[in-house]
Amino acid sequence: MATQKDVAKLANVSFITVSRVINDMGNVKEDTRKRVLAAIKELNYYPNSIAQGLNLNKVRTLAIQAPVPQNVSIEETSYYRRLLIGIEKWCIKKNYDLLLSTQRGDINSFDYLKPFYERKADGIALLGANPTDEQVEKILRDKIPCVIVGDRPSSDQISYIDTDNFKGMYDATSYLIERNHSRIAYIHGNLWTKNATDRFNGYKTALFDAGFHVPEDLIYPGAFTKLSGREAFRYYINLQDKPSAILASTDLMALGVYEEMTSGKFNIPDDISLIGFDGHEICNYTNPPLATIYQPLEKMGEECARILIEQIENGESPSEKMIFPVSLNPGKSIADLR
């Protein structure tokens, strides 16, 4: 395996000159730079990224942290996958790598900052997560580049990106009410994230504004999984006064409801209307196409990577706060009862 010294010898330059070319530090004549690059290619030399990180205090890597259930990977859910697509697009432009978290277990025990302190990453992207007060203190104290997506930090000095979750679910609930639905069920996700609580509050506020009470028997505690959507439908169908519509706070849970309904003798939307949240592409391919509240997740991912890399490369910079609008795609899964 070729070393940096081998490159220097073949190019007839000093070890330091090779280092300057590899790290794009300038102060190298163009013909010398070309000679070094030709030697690197001839020897099939790959720089030691760990050593580079120690020398430059950067490893050109972003750590992606996302708390998900034990049996779910962050790549298999549309929400995380589409965020990752956007993050990766920007990283490709800027020649950065990604490090995906493999942490599982109790949300309160997650060490979101571990990759930074272990010198595995230059910055941290928290997807659908929020650091503890102690971690916030460390982020600010140690000037750790950090962006939160899908939640809001306790400090306004930390950048975040989110969508108008409250309005999205408020509009979806209102859309059903306008079509004469009065028994509207709701499957909420883990309520320790702000996006989940905002969606739940949007649903409750829309009912209140229309003069309805929140039907406690129609609220089901989901877990952001298809299985919890299937379990929710089994619960609803055994109620004496069944819902005419179900709102799921994620498309994954809505797909669970869809699978449970279509595996039985139930029809969407004739028996029950169904709306999800996130804009999962599979909603266009179900029969009927499922209504969903669309989030521009890929764009959000790009902005996350942009902000994070700017923090890494430019040092201290003002925090950015971005709220993206959402839109209801009604699909074909909503019955009009007027």
Sequence and secondary structure as in RCSB ss.txt:
>XXXX:A:sequence
MATQKDVAKLANVSFITVSRVINDMGNVKEDTRKRVLAAIKELNYYPNSIAQGLNLNKVRTLAIQAPVPQNVSIE
ETSYYRRLLIGIEKWCIKKNYDLLLSTQRGDINSFDYLKPFYERKADGIALLGANPTDEQVEKILRDKIPCVIVG
DRPSSDQISYIDTDNFKGMYDATSYLIERNHSRIAYIHGNLWTKNATDRFNGYKTALFDAGFHVPEDLIYPGAFT
KLSGREAFRYYINLQDKPSAILASTDLMALGVYEEMTSGKFNIPDDISLIGFDGHEICNYTNPPLATIYQPLEKM
GEECARILIEQIENGESPSEKMIFPVSLNPGKSIADLR
>XXXX:A:secstr
   HHHHHHHHTS HHHHHHHHTT S   HHHHHHHHHHHHHHT    HHHHHHHHS   EEEEE    TT  TT
TSHHHHHHHHHHHHHHHHHT EEEE    S GGG  TTHHHHTTS SEEEEES    HHHHHHHHHTT  EEEES
S  SSTTSEEEEE HHHHHHHHHHHHHHTT   EEEEE  TTSHHHHHHHHHHHHHHHHTT    GGGEEE  SS
HHHHHHHHHHHHTSSS  SEEEESSHHHHHHHHHHHHTTT  TTTT EEEEEE  GGGGTSSS  EEEE  HHHH
HHHHHHHHHHHHHH S    EEEE  EEE TT      
